[in-house]
Amino acid sequence: MTAAAVVTQLVPIGAIAAIVRRRNPIGGWLFFALWQIFTGCAGTLLQIAIGWHSYVPSAWANQTHYLVYVMTTAPRLFALIAATAVSILLLRTFEWRWAVFLRGTLAAFLVCGALTLLLDLLFSRDELSLAAASLITPAILFFYSLCSVRYRKVFQTHDWNPEA
């Protein structure tokens, strides 16, 4: 089973937990957004562990393609790990600064993803649809962090009331 298949199977679990937790401050869509960050990071790290040979230069016949691969993979990986670390800090402290920083790490991921799309368009069109699909969830999470009333009430004003 691939790492993507494992993560895909975790999505319904996160959705059920989000529904069950909907009255909690970290519940509903906010829970699901954070769940997606954590499972995405875990799945990515699992995929790296499984396919570690892809990160070894000697495995590539064309060193230019290897460089492009690293340039498209490493920045997104660092942004995803940063988003995961910031999510942990956010859940531990509930401080608005971490909520804003999380938004920034998601924006960084999206910028890196746009660079990946450009490089894939130039060098490896067979990876283009996968690169585009990998931006859907972070884009949704980024806009959720901008528009969500719950996001602001839980982390900025600290007045989340599920009954209101």
C-alpha angles and dihedrals in degrees: 000000000000125000089247090056091051092050091046090055090052094057095078090047089054091047092052091047090049091054093047091048096042094117093052121089089247097044141099116026092350091058091045092050092052090043089056091052093050096044091043091054093045091048092048093050090047090051090051091050091050096043100032090135089072089068095056112095093215090063090067123079091196112051092195090060089048091053091049090048092053092044091054098041107039100056092049090047092052091047091050092049089047091050090050093049092047090048089055091050090047092052092047097048108019086214119158092224090066091047089055091044090051089054088052093051090050089051089050090051090052092049090049088048091053088052088050090053091051094048092044089051089055101039115015116023092173089071094047099095092047091050091049093048091051089064097056099081096042090049091052091047092048093052091042089057089052098046107028118111090197091054091057096041094049098043108021109032097018092217102117110158115176091197094059 
